[in-house]
């Protein structure tokens, strides 16, 4: 259920005034995106469930004092990220959080159905391997930009970097992937079509 930002601002206003139906619309409208993003940060589903429940409990409890966000999805993703990192630190699950997020933000890929199945599977493997070689923060920034369609300003705010720095990071990652994938695909192509 994708709504325009103007629709969400009206629903958010109704929610802040105590409308339970508006709260349910927000919950239903963003739950799957919160799970998708949170599952890449939280080490287990129990922790993620707790964090999402805490997020909705916090916004419901403090609804009258909350600001009116320009982008509600960004607002909720930011709050969820803060809660997850706070819980992980509090529970001392990891000594180095960034170092233990290496498996985070792996992407699911779909390629056109008309291709040769063997070649398509090999291309998917090549792309997945190239993405897996990126560090967790690189994968996160790509996820936020291309899966959540956040602006560079929002990404910068969420990750604690300047917007121009977020833009440069995305550009550098894409350029790195472009070169890396071009070489790998060329090698794959030459292997698949040897005489």
C-alpha positions as CSV (number, residue, x, y, z in Angstrom):
1,X,0.0,0.0,0.0
2,X,2.2,2.9,-1.3
3,X,0.8,6.3,-0.6
4,X,2.1,9.7,-1.6
5,X,3.9,11.7,1.0
6,X,1.0,14.2,1.2
7,X,-1.3,11.3,2.1
8,X,1.1,10.1,4.8
9,X,1.3,13.6,6.3
10,X,-2.5,13.7,6.7
11,X,-2.5,10.2,8.2
12,X,0.4,11.2,10.5
13,X,-1.5,14.3,11.7
14,X,-4.6,12.1,12.4
15,X,-2.4,9.6,14.3
16,X,-0.9,12.4,16.4
17,X,-4.4,13.5,17.3
18,X,-5.1,9.9,18.6
19,X,-6.8,8.3,15.6
20,X,-6.1,4.5,16.0
21,X,-7.1,3.8,12.4
22,X,-4.3,6.2,11.3
23,X,-1.9,4.3,13.6
24,X,-2.9,1.0,12.0
25,X,-2.4,2.5,8.5
26,X,1.1,3.6,9.4
27,X,1.9,0.2,10.9
28,X,0.5,-1.7,7.9
29,X,2.0,0.7,5.4
30,X,5.6,0.5,6.7
31,X,6.0,-2.8,8.5
32,X,7.4,-4.8,5.6
33,X,9.9,-2.1,4.7
34,X,11.0,-1.9,8.4
35,X,11.4,-5.6,8.5
36,X,13.4,-5.6,5.2
37,X,15.8,-2.9,6.5
38,X,16.0,-4.1,10.1
39,X,16.7,-7.7,9.1
40,X,19.9,-6.5,7.6
41,X,21.0,-4.8,10.8
42,X,19.6,-7.0,13.6
43,X,21.4,-10.3,14.3
44,X,18.2,-12.2,14.9
45,X,14.5,-12.0,14.3
46,X,13.7,-11.9,18.0
47,X,15.7,-8.8,18.4
48,X,14.2,-7.3,15.3
49,X,10.6,-8.0,16.5
50,X,11.4,-6.4,19.8
51,X,12.9,-3.3,18.1
52,X,10.0,-2.9,15.8
53,X,7.5,-3.3,18.7
54,X,9.6,-0.7,20.7
55,X,9.5,1.7,17.7
56,X,5.7,1.6,17.4
57,X,5.3,1.7,21.2
58,X,7.6,4.8,21.3
59,X,5.8,6.7,18.5
60,X,2.4,5.8,20.0
61,X,3.4,6.9,23.5
62,X,5.0,10.1,22.4
63,X,2.8,10.9,19.4
64,X,1.7,14.3,20.7
65,X,5.3,15.6,20.9
66,X,6.6,14.1,17.7
67,X,7.6,16.3,14.8
68,X,5.9,16.2,11.4
69,X,8.4,14.5,9.1
70,X,8.8,15.3,5.4
71,X,9.4,11.6,4.6
72,X,7.7,9.3,7.0
73,X,9.5,6.2,5.8
74,X,12.9,7.9,6.4
75,X,11.7,9.0,9.8
76,X,10.7,5.4,10.8
77,X,13.9,3.8,9.3
78,X,16.0,6.3,11.2
79,X,14.2,5.5,14.5
80,X,14.4,1.8,13.9
81,X,18.2,2.0,13.2
82,X,18.7,3.9,16.4
83,X,16.7,1.4,18.5
84,X,18.5,-1.6,17.0
85,X,22.0,-0.2,17.5
86,X,21.0,0.9,21.1
87,X,19.7,-2.6,21.9
88,X,22.8,-4.3,20.5
89,X,25.1,-2.0,22.4
90,X,23.1,-2.4,25.6
91,X,23.0,-6.2,25.4
92,X,26.8,-6.2,24.6
93,X,26.1,-8.7,21.8
94,X,29.1,-7.5,19.8
95,X,32.3,-5.7,20.6
96,X,32.6,-4.3,17.2
97,X,29.2,-3.8,15.6
98,X,30.4,-2.6,12.2
99,X,32.8,-5.6,11.9
100,X,30.0,-8.1,12.6
101,X,27.7,-6.7,9.9
102,X,29.6,-8.3,7.0
103,X,26.7,-10.4,5.9
104,X,24.2,-7.5,6.1
105,X,22.6,-5.9,3.1
106,X,23.0,-8.8,0.6
107,X,20.7,-8.2,-2.3
108,X,18.2,-10.4,-4.1
109,X,18.5,-10.2,-7.8
110,X,16.2,-10.8,-10.7
111,X,17.2,-10.9,-14.3
112,X,15.1,-11.1,-17.4
113,X,13.4,-14.5,-18.1
114,X,14.3,-14.7,-21.8
115,X,18.1,-15.4,-21.2
116,X,19.8,-18.7,-21.2
117,X,19.2,-20.1,-17.7
118,X,22.8,-21.3,-17.2
119,X,24.2,-17.9,-18.2
120,X,21.6,-16.0,-16.1
121,X,22.5,-18.1,-13.0
122,X,26.2,-17.4,-13.6
123,X,25.6,-13.7,-14.0
124,X,23.6,-13.7,-10.7
125,X,26.4,-15.4,-9.0
126,X,28.9,-12.9,-10.3
127,X,26.8,-10.0,-9.2
128,X,26.1,-11.5,-5.8
129,X,29.8,-12.2,-5.3
130,X,30.7,-8.6,-6.3
131,X,28.2,-7.2,-3.8
132,X,29.3,-9.6,-1.1
133,X,32.9,-8.2,-1.4
134,X,31.6,-4.8,-0.4
135,X,31.7,-4.0,3.3
136,X,28.5,-3.7,5.2
137,X,28.4,0.1,5.2
138,X,28.8,0.1,1.4
139,X,26.0,-2.3,1.0
140,X,23.8,-0.3,3.4
141,X,24.3,2.9,1.5
142,X,23.3,1.2,-1.8
143,X,20.3,-0.4,-0.1
144,X,19.1,3.0,1.2
145,X,19.6,4.7,-2.1
146,X,18.2,2.1,-4.5
147,X,15.8,0.0,-2.4
148,X,14.4,2.7,-0.2
149,X,14.9,5.6,-2.7
150,X,16.2,7.9,0.0
151,X,17.8,11.2,-1.0
152,X,21.4,11.9,-0.3
153,X,20.4,14.3,2.4
154,X,18.3,11.6,4.1
155,X,21.1,9.0,3.7
156,X,23.6,11.5,5.1
157,X,21.4,12.2,8.1
158,X,20.7,8.5,8.7
159,X,24.3,7.5,8.5
160,X,25.8,10.6,10.1
161,X,27.7,11.9,7.0
162,X,27.4,14.9,4.9
163,X,25.0,14.6,1.9
164,X,27.8,15.2,-0.6
165,X,29.9,12.5,1.1
166,X,26.9,10.1,0.7
167,X,26.7,11.0,-2.9
168,X,30.4,10.5,-3.5
169,X,30.3,7.1,-1.7
170,X,27.4,5.9,-3.9
171,X,29.3,7.1,-7.0
172,X,32.5,5.4,-6.0
173,X,30.8,2.1,-5.1
174,X,28.9,2.0,-8.4
175,X,32.1,2.8,-10.3
176,X,33.9,0.1,-8.4
177,X,31.1,-2.4,-9.2
178,X,31.0,-1.3,-12.8
179,X,34.7,-2.0,-13.4
180,X,34.7,-5.2,-11.3
181,X,31.5,-6.6,-12.9
182,X,32.6,-5.7,-16.4
183,X,35.8,-7.7,-16.0
184,X,34.0,-10.7,-14.4
185,X,31.2,-10.7,-17.0
186,X,33.7,-10.6,-19.8
187,X,35.6,-13.5,-18.2
188,X,32.3,-15.4,-17.8
189,X,31.3,-14.6,-21.4
190,X,34.6,-15.9,-22.7
191,X,34.4,-19.1,-20.6
192,X,30.8,-19.8,-21.7
193,X,31.4,-19.3,-25.4
194,X,34.8,-21.0,-25.9
195,X,35.0,-22.9,-29.2
